[in-house]
Amino acid sequence: MQKHLHRPPLSKTNELDLCITSGSLDGLTKSFEMLVSAGDQVLIEQPLCSHVISALKPLECTIVPLETDSHGITPSSLAQISKCGNNNNSMKFLYTSPNGSIPAGITTTLERKEMVYKFAQENDLLILENDPYSFLQYTKEPEPSYLSMDVDGRVLRFDSLSAVISPGLQIGYVTGAKALIERIVLHVMVSSMHVSTLSQVMTLELLKELGYDGFKDYTNSVAEFFKDKLKVVLRAADKYLKDSIEWTVPQGGVCLWMKLKNGYQYVGEFEETTGSSHIIFASGKHFFVDPPNHATDYIVAFFYYCFEDSDDSIDYKHVWVCCMDISVISETAKWFFQKYLFIVNSLKRLISSTHDATNNLNTACMFVALVPKILNSIA
């Protein structure tokens, strides 16, 4: 699938490899631990997902933030780094989330990607391309990925199927040069050992059933599903909040990044002033490495579960949810969940019929091995 979607140059010389992980964050944290030692420098775009900050800080590295605008990492921020140079090779990698990034919803342009890749070549840096929302783009043709332009083997790409299939499956994958992927595989072997076999089988059967074209149609329908939610959010913001906030319309992802105006700096004050008890925001300060004073000028709203009622009001709920409601996802996803629930319930019945831990384990392993046949029988 990666070869089909990205056509990476390394695949032509058989230098590309892939490792299945428990979501993209699992692959990221393993890569951080592989690459970073205390005192190293890492470059990260900012604002960024708070989980990435939490994963990096315990490694005692120096985190160097890079400014972003609506087009991606700014040229001026890279120019500032270039002035200092990569002394003693202390800079290890550049982290970026190029499509629908949390929280800013930025989609990096091709021009900026080419600039970043050239910068990485000049400073001998790896690029960690975290792209869990690559399938949730609201433009017809997404920009080429860093992986698609990587001729040096310096890109590690992190993907996830959580946003388009189910967060509960925890299926992600890391793609990159064999030498790097081999080290991640070794880390997996001595930590989680492997991603849930049941999750892998379920995902594989769904992808085989859909095929390349079917999967593209399916992800496009999911993107339209979230795009409709974004439209609702934007209509409500324009109607009720335009005097209090300003924003840039995201081109992908699941959140709207907003800047408070008129001196507002605290989420509670904003909510009290607008009089909306249904809107849940996260403060912008959580998405900066060392939050500056102006960080509280920003808020983010996640629109996974927003809906429009008869009063044209909006209800926000956090993105931090475990699963999606079958009633609000596409017919293809309904088909998937019906099979998934059937297998889970069958597994529970089989395990409950045994009496000791050993038999439970053996039964579970035997059941997982039979999953493909069961899927075929209920297709």
N, C-alpha and C positions, 0 to 999 in steps of 0.2 A: 504493500500500500504506500509506503514511504517513497519507493522508487517511482510509483505511478503518479503520486501527487507532487513530488518535489524534483524529480529527476536529478538527484545530486551527482556532481561530477565524480566523486569518489566511488560510486557504484560501478562505473565503467572499468575501474581497475581492481575491483573486488576488495577494496580497502574499507568498506562501510560495514557496520554491524549495528545490532539493535538489542536492547535488553528490556524485558517487560518489568514494570515496577508497580508498586501500590499507589498509583496516582503520580502526577508529575512532581509533586513536592517531595515524594520519597526519593525519586531520582535526583532531584536537586540537592537534597541534604547529603546523600551519599557522595555526590560530586564535590560538594563543598569540603567534606571531610577528606576526600582523596587529594584535593588540590591545595588546600590552605594549611599553612603552619602559623603559629603565633608570630606576629610582627609583619606578616605579608600584607600587601595592599590589594584590595579588590575594588573595582569600579562598578557602581550600580546606578541605574537611572532612578530618578526620584521625582514625584512620590512613587512608592511601590507597595506591593502586598506586604502587610505586616508580618506574615509568616516567614517571609524571606529574611527580614531583619532579625526575627527571633532565632532563626537557624544560624545566622552568621555571627551574632554577638558572642556566643560562648566559645568561638574558635580563637578569640583574642587577636583578630586581624584588624587592620586599619581599613575602615569602610569609607571610600571616597565617593560622595554623591555626584551625579551628573545631572544638570538641569535639563528639563524637557519642555517642549511646547506642543502644540497640536499636531506637529509633524514628526515628533520623536525627539531623540537626544539632540541638543542644540550644538551647532558648530563651535560656538564660543566656549562651551564647557570642555570640549575635546582639545581645543587650542590651548586652553589653560593648562591642561595636563601635559600636552606636548612640550610646553616650555620647560617643564621640570624633567621630562624624559623618564625612562624606566631604569632608574639607577639600581644596580646590583640585581636586576631582574626581579625586583620585589613585587611588581604588579603581576598578578596571576591570571586574572580574567576580567572580562566585562560582562555584566549581567544585564539582560534586557528582556522585556515582555512586549513584543512588537504589535500584537493584535488585541484590541479591546482590553488593555491592561487594567488591573485593579490598582488604584481606584480611579485613575484619570480617564480610562476608556480610550487611550491613544492608539491609533493605528499608524505605525511608522511608514513613511513613504519610501519608495525605492531609492530615491536620491539620498535620503538620510542613511539607509541601510548600506549603500555603496560607500558612503563616507565613513561609517563606523567600521566596516570590514577593512577598508584601507588603513584606518587608524590602528586596527588590531594587527595588521601585517607589519606596519612600521614599528610597532612596539612589542611585537612577538607575544601577543595575548591570545588566549582562548576567548571565544564568545559563547556564553551560556544563553541560548535562545529558549526562554520559557514561554510556551505558546498554548496554554490550555484552552484558550477561546478562539483558536484558529478557525473552527467550524462555525462560530457565531459572528460572522461578518455581515454587515448590512449593505455592502456594495457587491455588485455582481461578480467582479473579478478581483480576488484578493491579490495583494502585492506578492512578488516572489519572496520566498523565505531566505534567511541567511544560509540555511543548509543547501539551498539550490544554487548558491553562488560560491560555495566553499570549495576551493581548489587546493587548499593547504592541509585540510584535516584539522582545522582549528575551531570548528563549530560543534558543540554538543546541543542537540535539540531535544526539548522536553515537551511531549504531547500528553493529552489526557482525553479520555472518552466520557468523563464524568458529567460534563455539562450537556452532552447531547444524548447520552443513553441513561445513565443513572449514577449519581454520586456514591450510592451504596456499593457499587461494584468495585470501586477503587482500582481501576485499570488505567495505567499510564505506560509510556514507553520512552526510552532514551535512544537517540540515534546519533551516531558519530563515528569517528575513526576507530578501527578495531582495537588499537592499543589502549585507548581510553575505555572503551566499552568492556574490554576484558577485566579491567580493574574493578569496574562497577559490579560486574557479574560475581567476582570473588567476594566483594563486600556483601552482596545479597546472600551468597552461600553461607556466610558466617553470621548473618543477622536474621532476616526474615525467612531465609532459605528459598522461598519462592512466593509469588503472588497466589492468592487463593485459586486452587485448581478449578473449583466450581465457577468462579467469576471468569476465569480464562476460557473455559469451555463454552459458557453461555455467550460470551462476547464473540468467540470464533464462529459459533453456529449462526449468530445474527449476521456477521459480516459475510459469511459464505452464502447465506440466504439472499442478502441484498445485492452482493456483487459491487464492483466499483461504481457503476452508474446508479444503481439503486441506493448505495450509501450516500452518494452525492445528492441525490434527490431528497433523501431522508434528512440529511443535515441542513439542506436548504430550507426544508419545511420547518425544522426546529428554529433556524435563524429567523424565519418569518414570524414564528410564534413569539419570540422574544422582541423582535422589531415592533410588533403590534403593542407590546407592553411598553416599550420605549416611547412610542407615540402617545400613549395614554399619560405617561409621566411628563412628557414635554408639554402636552396640552394643559395639564393641571398646573405645572410650574409657570407656564406663560400666563395663565389666567389668574392665579392667586399669588404668585411669588416673585414676579418680575421686578417689583420695586424693592425687593429685599435681597435677591441673589442674581448672579450672572453665571452663565455656563457656556460650554462648547458642546455641540451635539456629538456624541460618540459615534464612531463608525463600526463599532463592534463591542462585544462583551455584555455585561449584565449590570452596569452601574452608571450613575450620572454624578459627575464630579462638579461641585458647585462652590462658588465663592460668595461669601456673605458681604453685603454692602451696608452702608449706613451705620458703621461702627459695631455691628454685631460680631461677637467673638466666641460665644458659648452656645452650644446646641440647645440647652434648656431654655435660654433666653429667647432663642429663635422660635422654638416650639410654642412657648408661652405667648409670644407676640403674634404669631400666625393663628393661634387658636386651634391648631389641628392636633387632635389626639390620636389620629390614625397613622401619621407619618413617623417612621423610625429612621433616624440618621445615625451615622458614625462620624465622630469628630475627625477632622483632617490630621490632627496631631499624631494619630496612630500610624500614619503612612510615611513618616519622615524618620531618618536615622537618628538625628538629633534635632527634634522639632524646634524650628525657629519661632520667634514671637508671633509671626504672622500665620503659623500653621493652624491656629484656631479660627482663622478667617475662612477655612475650608470645611466643607462637609461632603459626605458621599451618601447617596441613596441607592440601595440595591433594589432592582425591580423584578426579581425572580417571581414574586407572588403578588404583584400589584394588580388591582382590578378596578374597573370603573363601575360605580353604582348609579342609582337614579339621581343622586345629588351632584354627580360629576366630581365627587371627592375621590381621593386616592388612598389606598391602603398599602403601605410598604412593610415588607418583612425582610429580615436579614438573609443574606446568602448562606449563612452557616446553617444549613438544613441537611438532614440525612438522606432524604429521598423525595421523589416528586409524586404528586397525586396523579393516579392513573386517569382521572377524569379531565385533566387539563393538558395531556400530551397527545401526540399524533397517533393515528391508527397503527402505524408501524410499531411505535413504542408500546402501545397497548398489547399488540401481539407478543412482543418480547416479554413484557411483564407477566402475561398470562402463563407463558411457558416457564418463566423463572419461578413464579409462585407455585406452580404445579410441582416442580422439581424440589423446591425447598420443603413443601408439605410432605412430599413422598419421602424425602430424606429423614425428616423428623419422625415419621411413622416407622421407618425401618430401624432407626437408632433406638427408638423407644421400645421396640420389640425385643431387644437384646438386654443382657443382664449385667455385663461387666465392661470395664473400660476397654479391654483388649478387643472384645467382640464389637464394641461400638466403633472403634477405630477401623477394624477390618471391614466392617459393614459399610462405613462411610467411604473407604477407599474403593471397595467394589462398586458402590453406587456411582461414584464419580466416573469410573471407567465405563459405566453403562450409559452415561448421560447422552452421548451422541445418538445411540440407538433409541433412547426414550424420546429424544427430540424428533427424530425421524418418524416415530410412531404416532406422535400427536400433532405433526405438522398439518 
